Amino acid sequence: MTPARFNSPELRANTGLTSGTFDSVEKRAFQGAHQSITPAVATQFNELPAHVWPATATRDEDGVVAIGGVKLTDLVAEYATPLFVVDEEDFRSRCQAMAAAFGGAHHVHYASKAMLTKRIARWVNEEGLSLDVASLGELQIALAANFPAERITAHGNNKSEAFLTLCVTAGVGHVVLDAPQEIGQLNAIARAHNSQQEVLVRVKPGIEAHTHEFIATSHEDQKFGFSLASGAAKAACLEAVAASNLELVGLHCHVGSQVFDAQGFSLAAQRLLHLMRDVRQEIRPADADRLTLLDLGGGYGIAYVADQQPLDVSQVAHTLLNEVARQSAELEMEQPTVLVEPGRAIAGPAAVTVYTVGNVKDVHTAADRTRRYLAIDGGMSDNIRPALYAADYEARVANRNTSGSAVSSRLVGSHCESGDILISEALWPDDIATGDLLAVAATGAYCYAMSSRYNMMLRPAIVSVRDGKASLMMRRETLDDVLALDCDK
């Protein structure tokens, strides 16, 4: 695999590398013949690619990286490492851009599973977006943040009775039906509370999204939703219409996560519009008038490394909205309101994780070959994605500029697992040393949200920054927190 750090066209031009010559260069690095970094390459390593790093990220003359006008060295001095740093301006600006692309804030639902705290829920609310939750806990956090329940949509393939009950009693705007028994269960709960609950039916449109198999969610053989091809989706729609205390208001699908091919979204829209027309034709006119929402999910890909480009959301929005309008006209049906559910595309690029470099050692991988291992004070407990999805990431030294020679490097965590690798292959300067701060970019989505206490490495703190000020969002987990759960006296 070509190290992502040194795989951009610009960098190849600066080094004279091409895809055909890179392997021989990497072999020389493995063999210990450190390759001199030209000034252009050294400069590029110290740069912070704008499409990967938070919008306000800068590096000063001394090489210290700041986000939101706050130096990462100052944040580490106060809050220690590992540390998540969230750029509030970046997060809010992405909310605004999504709203502008899709025709208004009420058309955009932030997918809270990407990253959720009370403060993030407040930001989303203040920007006028709606909110998706996928569990009872996420709903409880949203309500604790006083997020308007009528702007919350509840997801999940196995919603508990407690989850469904809170949806009804709190006045959640929409519940997305995901299983046959859920229809009757939710209807009974709504009836018991003398309530009418608006619902959407989650549809599997049978599209193979170009993404990792664990985050592709619209093909047939997976756990979410009702099959379009088998007729289960239509049957679920008709059953929801017949339920006395449910109101079917729309259809929902999600083609996958970290998707870069916009064609799948358009194809999903086409297939759901045909289903919507068919359902409208089979139900009473009064019921058909309510079937007006087409939720096409999220999954928009972001750039994790310099040679990736994020999905152009404004272009996707333009294409999708035009496609829905065209298909609706062809089907001679009223055009539905399009809803979307971005999570990663809002939270992902807005945060970095800062670590302290610990042990540095050269490991002999074969005869006359070595790789430099850089160990940091976090790892798979705060970012499981590389181990789970083989996800790529960028990292930069954050406390100074680097100027060493290139050496084959691997960034690893401190857990008792050989698979605890954050960045597998890189050509990095050889002057990165113990005590340096390394910041990994684009860690706002699915890093803290999927964190664990493996090896009792406790969850990091989260700090938000804006206009030169820092504010603690989530304090660092402590041993007292863990012992408070231990019932052994």
N, C-alpha and C positions, 0 to 999 in steps of 0.2 A: 504494500500500500504506500503510495507516495505521501510523505509527510505534508499535511495540509499547510503548515506554516510556509513552506517553500514551494508551493504549487500554483501560485498565481502567474498569469502571463507577464505582469510587470516585473515580478521578481525574477522570472526566468530570463527576461530580457537583460536585467541588471547583472545576472551571473553568467549569462551565456548558456544556461541550461535549457534543454528541451525535454519533452516527455520521453524521448528516445534515449537521452543521455543521462537521465537522472539516476538510473539504477547503478551505473558505474561510479557516479559520484558518491552515492550512499555507501557503496562497498568500500570506497577509500576512507570514508568517515568511520565505518565499522572497523577498519583495519588500523585505526589509530592515527592515520595521516590526516590530522585536523586540517580542514579546508579553510583557507583564509577568507574572511568575509570582506568583500569590497565595501568601500564607504557607502555606496548606494544600498547594499543589502543590510549593513549595520543600521543605517538610518531607517529602513523599512521595518526592521524588527522592533525598533523603539517607537515606531508610529502606532497609532490606535485606529485601525480601520473603522471609518465612520459608520459603515453599514453593519458592523458587528457590535461595536461598543455603544454605551449609552450616549445620548445626544450631547450631553454637557461634558463628556470626558475630555480632559486636556492633560498635557505633560509640560511642566515648566522647564526652565533652563537647567535646573539641577536634576532633571529627570524624574521628578516626583509627579505621580498621576493624581489628578483631582477629579472628582465628580460632583456636580452641583455646587461647584466653587469650594468644596471641602477636600483637603488633601487626605489621601488614603492613609498616609503615615500618621496623621493626627487621629483619624478614626481608630486605627489599630492601637495607638498609644492609650486610647480611652476604653476601647471595647474588646481588644485582643483579637486573635484569629482562632479558627476560621470566622469569617464575618461576611454576611450578605449585605451589600450596599445597593439600595434602590434609588434610582434617579426619578424623583417625583415629576419633574418637568417632562422627562421622556415618556413616562407612563401616561400622564394626562394628554400629552400631544398625540399619542397613538390612539387614545380614546376619541379624541376630536377628529383625527384623520379618518377613522373607521366610520364615524357618524356622517362625515361629509361625503364619503364614498358611497354609502348605502342610503342616502336620502334622509337622514335624521337620526338623532340619538335613540329614539324609541324603536328603531329597526335593529339595533345592535345590542346583543346580550353578552356581557363579559362572562366567559367560562371560568368560574371561580376555582375549579379543580387545578388550574395552572398555578395559582398562588392566591391564597386568601388570608387576610387578617382583617380586623375591624377597620383599620385605617385604609386598606385597599378598598374595602366595601364602601367606605365614605367617599374616597376619590371617585369611584365608579358612579356613585349616586350624584355627586356634585357635577359630574360631566353629563348627567342626564341619561346614561346608559341603563339598560336593564341587566339582570344578573341571572346566571344559570347556577344551580346547585345540583350535585350528584349524590348527596348523602344527607342523612339526618343531621350529622355534625356540621356540614357546610351550611345547611339551612339555619341551624341554631346560631352559628357565628354571624350570618347575615342579619338575622333578627336582632341579635345582641348589638349590632352596629346601627340599629334603627333603619335598616334598608327597607324601603316601602315594599310590603309583601306582594302588592298587586303587580309589581314589576319583577317578580321572581318566577322563573320556570324551573320545575323540579324534574330531574332525570334519574335514571338508575334502572338496572335490569332486574333488581331483586329488592324492591322497596319494602321496608318493614311496615307493619301496621302502625307503629309509632310515627314513622316518617310520613305516611299517607295521612294520618290523623292530624299531625301538625300542619301539613299542607292545607287541609280543609279549614281547621280552626283558626289558623293565622291569616287566611285569605290569600294564599299564594295564587298568583295570576293564572298559571297553567301547569298542569301535570302532564308529562309525556308518557303515554301508555306504552309499556314495553313487553308485556306478557299477557296471555289470555286470562289467567286468573285475576290479574290486577284490575281488569275492567269491572268485574263483579265486586271485588273487594273494595275498590275506591267508591263505587256507586253505593254500597251499603254504608260506608263510613259517612259519605256526604248526606245520605238519607237520615242517618242517625242524628246528624247535627243540623238537620233541616236546612241544607245548603245545596246550591248548584255549583258544581266544579267544572270549569272549562278545561278541556283536554286536547292534546294532539296525539296522533298515532305515529309511533316511530316505524319507519319503513326501511327495509333493506332493499335498495334498488338494484342490487346485483352488479356492482361496479368494482373492479379490481383497481384500487388506487395504488399509485406507484410510491409505496412507502414500506417501512418495516412491517412484517406480518403481524407483530403484536399491537400495532397502532393503526391497522387497516380495519375499518369497521362497517363497510357496506356490502361486503361479499356475503354469500349465502351461509357458509359454514362457520358462523361465529355467534356469540351469545346475545347480541343486541337486536331488538326490534322484531318486526313481522315481515315475512318474505313477500315481496311483490310477485315473484314468479309463480309461487304456489297458490296464490289467492288468499293467503292468510291475512295480508294487510287490508285488503278490501273487506274481508269478513270482520276484522277487528273494528274497522270504521263503522260498519253497519250495526255491530253490537253496541258500540259506544253511543250511536245515535238513538238506539232503542232504550238505553239505560235511562231510567226516570230522573236521576239526579246528576247526570253528566251532560255536558254540552260539547260536542265535537266542533272545534273551531279551526282546525288545521292539520297539516301533515308535517312530519319532521324526518330528516335523514342526516347522516354524518358520514362522509366518504372516507375519513381517516384523518390522521394527524401528520404534520410536517410534510404536506403535499405541495409539490411545486408545479404539477401539471394541472392547469385550470380546466382542461377539457372534462375531467371527471365531474366537476361541479355543474357544468352545463348539462351533461348527460343526465345527471341525477335530477336536475330541475325538469327536464323534458319528461322523464318517466313518472315523476310525482304529479306533474300537471295532468297527464293522461289518467292517472288514478283518481285525482281530484274530480275531473270531469265525470268519470264513470260513477263515482260515489254520489255526486250531485244529481245525476240523472235517476238514481234509484231511491232517493229519499224525498220526503215532503219538501215542497218549495220553501217553507218556513225554516226547515233545518238546513237546506242548501245555502240559504242566505248567510248562515253563520260560518260556513266553511270558507274562510277568507285568508288564512295564514299559511304561508309556505316557508318553513324553517329549514334552511339548507346547511345548518351546522357551521363549523369552523374548520380548523385544520390547516390554515394558511402557513406555508413554510417560511422560516426565517433563516438568516445567515448565521451560522455558528462559527464559521472560519472565513478567512479573507477571500478565498476563491469561490465561495458560494454567493448567490444573489437571492435576496428574499423575493417571495412571490409579490408581484405588483398588485396590491390590493385594489387600487383605484381602477386598474384595467380589468381585473376580475369582476369588480362590482359593475362596471360599465357593460361587460359582456353578459353577465348573469341577468341584469335587469332588462337588457335588450332582448335576451333569449326568452325570458319569462313573458315579456310583452308580445313577442312574435308568436310564441307557442299558444298563448292564451287567445290571440286573435284567430289563429288557424283552427283552434278547437271551439271557437265561437262561445267562449266562456268569459266571465268577468275576471279580470286580472287580479290575482291574489297579492297581498302584501308580503314582501320578502323580508324574512328575518335571518340574521346570521349570528354566529356564536364564537367570535375570536377569543382565545385565551392566551396561547403562546405568542401570537403576533402582537399582543399588547404588553404582556408582562416579561416575555423572554429577553428582549434586547435592553430592557430598562434596568437590569441588575448585573452586578459582578460579584464573584466570591473571592475574597482575599485570604491567602494562606501565607504561612511562614515556612520557608525552606529549612528543612532539618538536615538529615544525612545526605551527603552527595558521594556516590561511589561509582566507579567504572566496573562494569560486570562483563566478564569474558563470555561471549555467547558462542564462540567456536574458536578454532585455531586462529590466532592472530586477529580476532575480531572482538571489539568491545562496544558496549553501549553505556552511556552515562545515565544512571538512575538518580533522579531528584525526588526526594521524599518530602511531602508536605504534611502539615498537622491536621489534615482532614482526609477526605477521600470518598469511598462509596457510601458512607453513612450520610453525607450531605449532598452527594451527586451520584445516584445509582445508574444514571442513563448510559454512561459508557459501558458498564458491565451488562446492562439489560438490553440495550439496543445497538451497541457498538457506535454510540454517538460521538461525533467529533466536537472538539472545542479549541478555542484560541486561548493563549495565556501570554502575559507580558510581565516583565519585572516592573514593579510599581513604585519602588523607592529610589530608583536612579536609572541613568542610561547604562546600557551595556555596550561593550566594544570588543568582545573576545572573538576567538575563532570558532567556526562551526564544528559542532560535535554531535554525533547521533545521540539523541536524548529521549528519555521516557519519564513522564511525570506520574508518580505513584503516590498512593495514600499510605496511611499508617495502620491499616487493618490487617488482621491475620488471614489474609486471602491473597493468593498470587494473582487473582483477577482484579485486584484493587488498583486499577490503572485508569487515570483520568485522560491522559494523552499518550497514546501508544508510540507514535513515531513522529519525531521532530528533529530538525537540525537547528540547534540553539547555540548561542554563544557560550564558550566554555568558562566565562568569568561569572556565571551565576553561582552563588555561594550560599553556604549556611547563613541564615539570618536575613536573607533577601526576602522581600515580599513579592509573591506571585499572585496576580489577579487573573482569574479565569472569567472571560466575558460571556454574556448571553445566558446567565444562569437564573434568570427570573422565573422561568416556567419549569415546573416539575422537578425542581431540585429540593428546595425546602419542603415543598408539598409531599415529596416522596421520601423524606429523610427518616432515619431510624437511629436507634441507640446501639447499633452493633458494636461489640467490644466495649460497650459502655462509653463510647465517645459521644458526648452529649450534644444535643442540637445547638447550632450556632445562634448568635444574636442576629437580628435584622435591624439595620439602620436606614432611615430614609433621609435623603439630602436634597436641599433646594436653596438657591440664593445664598450660598455660603453658610448655611446652618444645617446641623444634623439633629435628628430626633430618633430616639430609640423606638422601634416599632414592636419588636419581640425581644425580650431579654434572653440572654443565654440560659439554656437549661442547666440546672445544678444537680449535684448528687443528692441534695436534700429533696428535690422534686422527685427523684427516683425512689428514695427511701420512704417517702411519704406514701407511696403506693404499695410498699412491701408490708404485708400483714404479719410477718413473723416477729413476735415480740421477744 
